[in-house]
Amino acid sequence: MGSNSKLKYANACNKDRISALPDEIICNILSTLSTKEAVRTSIISPRWRNVWAHVPTLDLCDKHYQREFNPVGFSEFVDRALCIHSPFNNHEFRLSSAFAEFVDRALSIRGSSKIHRLRLCCSGVKNYPLIDAWIRTAIRLNVVELELVLYSFGRPFELARNLFTCKTLVVLKLLLESNITFTPTSDCFPSLKFFHAKVYDPDADSMEKLFSSCPALEELIIGGDIVASKVLNFNISTPELNRLKIFLAEDDFWEGSESNIFFNVNAPNLEKFDLEADFVANYILNANSLSEAKIDLEYVHTSGYIDYELGCVDRLERLFAGLLNVKYLSLSAPLFGDPECHTEDGFHLPELNRLNHLELLLFTCCNWKSLIDLLKISPHLEHLDVYNNKECTLENYRDLLVCEWVPPEFVPICLLSHIKTICLRGIQGRPDETEVTKYLLKHGEVLNKVTIYTCDFRVEDKLKLCQEISMFSKGSTTCQIEFLEK
């Protein structure tokens, strides 16, 4: 290699190629990083110092980084990583207002650069006007996805009113504590499609208005801790809503006979409904297009109070009245098989004439009656999955297990003419399990396949069980039995 070639090679190596990259490429690189990592790139080159602030995604969370960098915390991390080149590099800033100054800087130096996604997580920031200003700035910069995690404040704080009228907002996640208030307008969130709201002991007025006027909403998730004895009305009236998920927990022990929590859902295009709660609220579902539902009431048990038990039965019946058109149902509710919760003639559940696939979770504290009850109201059921022996959450039920199998007086219609596949999981080889299996095989006249998942027990016992079940008479000559481990 000649001397000129060597010189050119040396000059190329010494050239700061990183600083020569266009802003668009640098922003594209930084968009793949977290804000924490993007801030760190400020020390790479003077050219990169403030480019991170123009990335369309910002994740500004003090509490998260306080945990991650404890005891230094996010504030001092920002101070060291960013404020080496910042006018805020002073001792007072590091100890008292580093996070607030950092967010101010991150938003102010953007100029008119749009924000696509902003996550703002604040804890203990005392200057409430700052938070309000940050939200307003994000709205001014046409934010599309916004996540607000606000908690541990000393006094009530009201969210900016123009948040509810933002025309660019498509995705909104609100994780709020009880002292965060908001006043929705009558025509709010004109472009919002995805809304996740998690609240703690919310006020009644906000819950009544917040979900009732979102014209473009397609997916809604409502969660949080609430006081079950408190009167709350969740009015959900959204014409385009397709998916609804509700997950709630009681914040106090409650022994009342009637729940004061009401969910009034008017969603003609709703297709998927997912409910997870440790108490039974009042549900009125007006959703004729509903085709898939998952009901998880695993932690709901009888309390020993007759009025409470009867109230639960009544509310469960109203809930099922809104599931008339479902084709797929997943049910995890020990109440349905709890003998203490049944009246003399059981639950008065409506027929689910369109139900095609049932997934049922049976608990160790319950009997097999819930299986029969659900087969009776599902005349066109084709696929049945039963998860048996799910561990009960109440310790005092361990000595009161009810495992006997009592065949119904009449064989359910679906078993005789529609059920094609059955899957039994968690089989331990108990007498009641083999009796159930024998009954299903005998009366399943159109069965194509039965799959049995056995639990871990001795190989010789497992072989004996498989041989016993294989000898059972089958109502269908085409039925195949498959044995698998869980």
matplotlib code that plots the C-alpha trace (Angstrom):
import matplotlib.pyplot as plt

x = [0.0, 1.4, 2.0, -1.0, -3.3, -2.1, -2.8, -6.3, -6.9, -5.7, -7.8, -10.9, -10.2, -9.8, -13.0, -15.9, -18.4, -20.9, -21.2, -21.7, -24.9, -28.1, -30.6, -33.2, -30.8, -29.8, -33.4, -34.1, -31.3, -32.4, -36.1, -35.0, -33.7, -35.3, -35.2, -32.7, -30.4, -31.1, -30.0, -26.7, -25.9, -25.5, -21.9, -21.0, -20.5, -21.5, -23.5, -25.7, -26.2, -29.9, -30.9, -32.5, -35.1, -36.5, -37.1, -40.9, -41.1, -40.4, -40.5, -40.2, -40.6, -39.0, -40.3, -39.2, -35.6, -35.5, -36.0, -33.6, -30.8, -31.5, -30.0, -28.9, -32.3, -33.4, -33.0, -29.3, -28.8, -30.2, -28.1, -24.9, -25.7, -27.3, -26.6, -22.8, -23.6, -26.6, -27.2, -29.0, -25.8, -25.8, -26.2, -29.7, -31.0, -29.6, -31.2, -34.6, -35.9, -33.8, -36.7, -39.0, -36.2, -35.4, -39.0, -39.1, -36.0, -37.0, -40.3, -39.1, -36.1, -38.3, -39.6, -42.4, -41.2, -44.2, -44.5, -45.9, -45.8, -45.2, -45.1, -45.1, -44.7, -44.6, -44.4, -44.1, -43.7, -45.2, -45.6, -48.9, -48.9, -45.8, -47.6, -50.5, -48.1, -46.4, -49.7, -50.7, -47.4, -47.8, -51.2, -49.9, -47.2, -50.0, -49.3, -50.8, -50.1, -50.1, -49.5, -49.9, -49.0, -49.7, -49.7, -48.5, -49.6, -50.4, -53.6, -56.2, -54.9, -57.3, -56.1, -56.0, -59.4, -58.1, -56.9, -60.4, -60.8, -57.4, -58.0, -54.8, -54.9, -55.5, -54.1, -54.5, -53.4, -54.4, -53.1, -54.4, -54.8, -57.8, -56.7, -56.4, -59.7, -60.9, -64.0, -64.8, -66.7, -69.9, -68.0, -64.6, -61.8, -63.0, -60.2, -59.4, -59.4, -57.6, -58.3, -56.8, -58.0, -56.8, -58.1, -58.1, -61.3, -62.7, -65.4, -68.8, -69.2, -66.1, -66.9, -70.4, -69.1, -65.7, -66.6, -70.0, -69.0, -66.0, -67.3, -64.2, -63.3, -62.5, -60.8, -61.5, -59.7, -61.0, -59.2, -58.3, -59.2, -62.6, -64.8, -67.5, -70.0, -69.5, -72.2, -70.6, -72.1, -69.9, -71.8, -70.2, -71.9, -69.6, -70.9, -67.5, -66.3, -65.0, -63.2, -63.9, -61.9, -62.8, -60.5, -61.4, -60.4, -62.2, -60.3, -62.1, -63.9, -67.5, -70.5, -73.4, -76.2, -76.2, -73.3, -73.5, -71.2, -73.1, -71.8, -74.2, -72.7, -74.3, -72.0, -73.7, -70.4, -68.8, -67.2, -64.9, -65.6, -63.1, -64.1, -61.7, -62.8, -62.9, -66.5, -69.7, -70.9, -74.1, -73.6, -76.1, -74.7, -76.4, -74.1, -75.8, -72.5, -70.7, -69.1, -66.3, -66.4, -63.9, -65.4, -62.8, -64.3, -61.7, -61.6, -65.3, -66.6, -69.5, -69.0, -71.4, -74.0, -77.2, -78.2, -74.8, -74.9, -78.4, -77.3, -74.3, -76.6, -78.9, -76.1, -74.5, -77.8, -78.0, -74.5, -75.3, -78.3, -75.9, -74.0, -76.8, -74.9, -71.4, -69.8, -66.8, -67.0, -64.2, -65.6, -63.6, -66.1, -66.2, -69.6, -71.2, -70.2, -70.3, -73.1, -73.5, -74.4, -77.1, -80.7, -83.0, -83.2, -79.8, -79.0, -81.6, -79.3, -80.5, -79.9, -76.7, -77.9, -74.9, -72.3, -69.9, -66.8, -66.8, -63.7, -64.6, -62.2, -63.3, -61.9, -61.0, -63.6, -66.5, -68.4, -69.3, -72.7, -71.5, -70.5, -73.9, -75.7, -73.6, -74.1, -77.9, -78.0, -75.6, -77.6, -75.3, -72.0, -69.3, -66.1, -65.7, -62.5, -62.5, -59.7, -60.1, -58.5, -57.7, -56.4, -59.0, -57.9, -59.7, -57.7, -60.8, -62.2, -59.4, -61.2, -64.6, -63.9, -67.0, -65.9, -68.8, -70.3, -74.1, -75.3, -78.2, -81.7, -81.6, -78.6, -77.8, -78.8, -75.4, -73.7, -76.0, -75.9, -73.3, -70.1, -67.3, -64.2, -63.6, -60.4, -60.1, -57.1, -55.7, -56.9, -55.5, -57.3, -59.9, -63.1, -65.3, -63.0, -63.2, -67.0, -67.3, -65.1, -67.2, -70.4, -69.1, -67.8, -71.0, -73.3, -71.1, -72.7, -71.0, -67.6, -64.5, -61.8, -61.3, -58.0, -57.0, -54.2, -53.0, -51.2, -47.9, -48.3, -46.7, -46.2, -47.9, -50.9, -51.1, -51.0, -53.7, -55.9, -55.3, -56.2, -59.4, -60.6, -59.8, -62.2, -65.1, -68.0, -68.3, -71.4, -69.4, -67.7, -65.3, -64.1, -60.4, -58.9, -55.5, -53.6, -51.1, -49.2, -50.0]
y = [0.0, 3.4, 6.3, 8.3, 5.3, 5.0, 8.7, 8.4, 5.3, 7.2, 10.2, 8.0, 6.3, 9.6, 11.1, 11.3, 9.4, 9.2, 13.0, 13.1, 11.0, 12.9, 13.6, 11.3, 8.3, 9.1, 9.4, 6.1, 4.5, 6.1, 5.1, 1.4, 2.3, 3.2, 6.9, 6.0, 4.5, 7.3, 9.9, 8.1, 8.6, 12.3, 11.7, 9.9, 13.2, 16.9, 16.3, 13.8, 15.9, 16.8, 14.6, 12.1, 14.7, 14.6, 10.9, 10.4, 8.1, 9.3, 7.2, 9.6, 7.7, 8.6, 5.8, 3.1, 4.4, 5.0, 1.3, 0.4, 2.7, 2.7, 4.5, 6.9, 7.1, 8.3, 12.0, 11.8, 9.4, 12.0, 14.7, 12.7, 11.4, 14.5, 17.5, 17.4, 19.6, 21.2, 24.6, 22.8, 21.1, 22.1, 20.5, 21.8, 20.5, 17.0, 16.6, 18.3, 18.8, 16.8, 14.8, 17.9, 19.8, 16.9, 16.5, 20.3, 20.1, 17.0, 18.6, 22.2, 21.5, 19.4, 22.6, 21.6, 17.9, 15.7, 13.1, 9.7, 8.0, 9.4, 7.5, 9.7, 8.1, 10.5, 10.0, 12.7, 15.6, 18.5, 21.1, 20.0, 22.8, 21.2, 17.9, 19.7, 21.6, 18.4, 16.9, 20.0, 20.1, 16.5, 17.3, 20.4, 18.1, 15.8, 12.9, 9.6, 7.2, 8.5, 6.5, 8.4, 6.7, 9.1, 8.2, 9.1, 12.7, 14.6, 16.3, 15.9, 16.6, 17.1, 16.0, 18.6, 19.1, 19.3, 15.7, 14.6, 16.6, 15.8, 14.9, 13.0, 10.7, 7.1, 5.1, 6.1, 4.3, 5.9, 4.4, 6.6, 6.6, 7.8, 11.4, 11.9, 13.4, 14.1, 15.7, 14.1, 16.3, 15.2, 14.5, 13.2, 11.3, 11.8, 9.6, 7.2, 3.5, 1.9, 2.9, 1.2, 2.8, 1.4, 3.3, 3.0, 3.8, 6.0, 8.6, 7.8, 10.8, 10.1, 6.5, 7.3, 9.7, 8.5, 5.6, 6.7, 8.9, 7.6, 7.4, 5.6, 3.3, -0.3, -1.8, -0.9, -2.3, -1.3, -2.4, -1.4, -1.7, -0.5, -0.6, -3.0, -1.4, 1.9, 2.9, 3.1, 3.1, 2.2, 3.3, 2.0, 3.1, 2.9, 1.9, 0.7, -1.2, -4.7, -5.9, -5.3, -6.5, -5.8, -6.8, -5.7, -6.4, -5.5, -3.0, -4.0, -7.0, -6.7, -8.7, -7.0, -8.9, -6.8, -5.3, -1.6, -1.8, -1.7, -2.2, -1.1, -2.1, -1.0, -2.1, -3.5, -4.5, -6.1, -9.5, -10.3, -9.9, -10.8, -10.6, -11.2, -10.2, -11.4, -10.3, -10.4, -7.0, -6.3, -6.7, -5.7, -6.6, -5.3, -6.9, -8.9, -9.5, -11.0, -14.3, -14.9, -14.6, -15.4, -15.3, -15.7, -15.6, -17.9, -16.0, -15.8, -18.2, -18.4, -16.4, -18.2, -15.4, -16.7, -13.3, -12.8, -16.2, -15.7, -12.3, -13.8, -16.4, -13.6, -11.5, -14.5, -15.2, -11.6, -11.9, -15.0, -13.3, -11.1, -14.1, -15.6, -15.3, -16.5, -19.2, -19.7, -19.5, -20.0, -20.3, -20.3, -19.9, -22.3, -20.9, -22.9, -26.1, -25.1, -27.0, -24.3, -21.8, -23.8, -23.2, -26.3, -26.3, -24.7, -21.7, -20.5, -20.0, -19.2, -21.5, -20.7, -21.9, -20.7, -22.0, -24.2, -24.4, -24.6, -24.4, -25.2, -25.0, -27.2, -26.6, -29.0, -27.5, -28.2, -31.1, -32.1, -30.5, -27.4, -29.6, -31.1, -27.7, -26.2, -29.1, -28.8, -25.2, -25.8, -27.9, -27.3, -27.6, -29.4, -29.0, -29.5, -28.8, -29.6, -28.6, -30.6, -30.3, -26.7, -25.8, -24.1, -20.8, -21.4, -23.5, -24.5, -26.4, -28.9, -31.3, -30.8, -31.9, -33.0, -35.4, -37.7, -38.1, -38.2, -38.8, -36.6, -38.0, -37.2, -37.2, -33.7, -33.2, -31.9, -35.1, -37.2, -35.3, -32.6, -33.0, -34.1, -33.5, -33.7, -32.8, -33.8, -32.3, -32.9, -36.5, -38.2, -41.5, -41.0, -43.1, -40.0, -39.1, -42.5, -42.5, -39.2, -40.4, -43.6, -41.6, -39.2, -42.0, -44.0, -41.2, -39.3, -40.7, -38.4, -38.2, -38.2, -37.8, -37.8, -36.5, -37.3, -35.4, -37.3, -35.8, -37.1, -40.5, -43.9, -45.4, -48.7, -46.8, -44.7, -47.8, -49.4, -46.3, -46.1, -49.8, -49.3, -46.3, -48.0, -50.8, -48.5, -48.9, -46.1, -44.6, -43.6, -46.2, -43.6, -42.2, -42.2, -42.0, -40.3, -40.3, -37.5, -36.0, -32.5]
z = [0.0, -1.0, 1.4, -0.1, 0.5, 4.0, 4.7, 3.3, 5.4, 8.5, 7.8, 7.3, 10.7, 12.5, 11.0, 13.4, 11.4, 14.3, 14.4, 10.7, 10.8, 9.9, 12.7, 11.1, 11.3, 14.9, 16.0, 14.3, 16.3, 19.6, 19.0, 19.5, 23.0, 26.3, 27.3, 29.9, 27.3, 24.8, 27.4, 27.9, 24.2, 25.0, 26.0, 22.7, 20.8, 21.1, 18.0, 19.8, 22.9, 22.5, 19.7, 22.1, 23.0, 19.4, 19.5, 19.0, 22.0, 25.6, 28.8, 31.7, 35.0, 38.2, 40.5, 38.1, 38.0, 41.7, 42.2, 39.4, 40.5, 44.3, 46.2, 43.5, 41.8, 38.5, 39.3, 40.0, 37.1, 34.8, 36.5, 35.9, 32.4, 31.0, 33.1, 32.7, 29.7, 31.3, 32.9, 35.7, 36.9, 40.6, 44.0, 44.7, 41.4, 42.0, 45.4, 45.0, 41.5, 39.1, 37.7, 37.2, 35.5, 33.3, 32.1, 31.5, 29.5, 27.6, 26.5, 26.0, 23.7, 21.4, 19.9, 17.5, 17.2, 17.5, 20.2, 19.2, 22.5, 26.0, 29.3, 32.3, 35.7, 38.7, 42.4, 45.0, 42.7, 44.7, 41.9, 40.4, 37.8, 36.3, 35.7, 34.1, 31.9, 30.8, 29.8, 27.9, 26.1, 25.0, 23.7, 21.9, 20.2, 18.9, 21.2, 19.8, 22.7, 26.3, 29.5, 32.8, 36.1, 38.9, 42.6, 46.1, 45.9, 49.1, 47.9, 45.1, 41.6, 38.6, 35.1, 32.4, 30.8, 27.3, 27.6, 27.1, 23.9, 22.3, 18.7, 18.0, 21.0, 19.9, 22.9, 26.5, 29.7, 33.0, 36.2, 39.0, 42.7, 44.6, 45.0, 41.3, 39.9, 36.4, 34.9, 31.6, 29.1, 27.4, 24.1, 25.0, 23.3, 19.7, 18.2, 21.1, 20.1, 23.0, 26.6, 29.7, 33.0, 36.4, 39.4, 43.1, 45.0, 42.2, 42.7, 41.4, 39.1, 37.2, 36.6, 35.5, 32.7, 31.7, 29.5, 28.3, 25.3, 23.4, 19.8, 18.2, 21.1, 20.1, 23.2, 26.8, 29.9, 33.3, 36.5, 40.0, 43.7, 44.7, 47.8, 47.0, 49.4, 47.7, 45.1, 41.6, 38.2, 35.3, 32.2, 29.0, 25.9, 22.9, 19.4, 18.1, 21.1, 20.1, 23.2, 26.9, 29.9, 33.5, 36.4, 39.9, 43.5, 46.7, 48.8, 52.0, 53.5, 52.8, 54.2, 52.5, 50.8, 47.7, 45.6, 44.9, 41.9, 38.6, 35.0, 32.4, 29.0, 25.8, 23.0, 19.9, 18.3, 21.3, 20.4, 23.3, 27.0, 29.8, 33.4, 36.4, 39.9, 43.5, 44.0, 41.9, 40.8, 38.9, 35.2, 32.5, 29.1, 25.9, 23.4, 20.7, 18.8, 21.8, 20.7, 23.2, 27.0, 29.7, 33.3, 36.0, 39.5, 41.1, 44.4, 44.9, 47.5, 49.8, 52.9, 55.3, 55.0, 53.4, 52.0, 50.4, 48.8, 47.3, 46.1, 44.3, 42.6, 41.4, 40.0, 38.3, 36.6, 35.3, 34.1, 32.1, 30.6, 28.7, 27.3, 25.2, 21.9, 22.9, 20.9, 23.2, 27.0, 29.5, 33.1, 36.3, 39.2, 42.1, 43.1, 40.3, 41.9, 45.5, 47.2, 49.9, 47.2, 45.4, 46.0, 45.9, 42.2, 41.4, 39.2, 36.8, 33.8, 30.3, 27.4, 25.5, 22.1, 20.2, 22.5, 20.5, 22.8, 26.6, 28.8, 32.4, 35.4, 38.3, 41.8, 44.5, 46.8, 44.4, 42.9, 39.3, 39.4, 37.5, 34.6, 34.3, 34.7, 31.9, 29.6, 30.1, 28.9, 25.9, 23.5, 20.5, 22.3, 20.1, 22.1, 25.8, 27.8, 31.5, 33.8, 37.0, 40.4, 40.3, 43.7, 46.0, 47.5, 50.8, 53.2, 55.2, 52.3, 52.2, 54.7, 53.0, 49.4, 47.5, 44.8, 44.2, 40.7, 40.5, 36.9, 35.8, 35.4, 31.7, 29.4, 28.1, 24.5, 23.4, 24.6, 22.5, 19.3, 19.1, 21.2, 19.0, 21.1, 24.9, 26.7, 30.4, 32.2, 35.7, 35.9, 39.0, 38.8, 41.5, 41.3, 40.5, 37.6, 36.1, 36.5, 34.7, 31.9, 31.6, 31.4, 28.8, 26.6, 26.9, 26.0, 23.5, 20.4, 17.9, 19.7, 17.5, 20.1, 23.8, 25.1, 28.8, 30.5, 33.5, 36.5, 37.7, 39.5, 39.4, 35.9, 36.8, 38.2, 35.1, 32.8, 34.8, 34.5, 30.7, 30.3, 32.4, 30.5, 27.1, 28.1, 28.7, 26.2, 23.7, 22.2, 19.1, 17.0, 15.6, 18.9, 19.5, 23.1, 23.6, 26.9, 27.5, 30.4, 31.5]

ax = plt.figure().add_subplot(projection="3d")
ax.plot(x, y, z, "-o")
ax.set_aspect("equal")
plt.show()
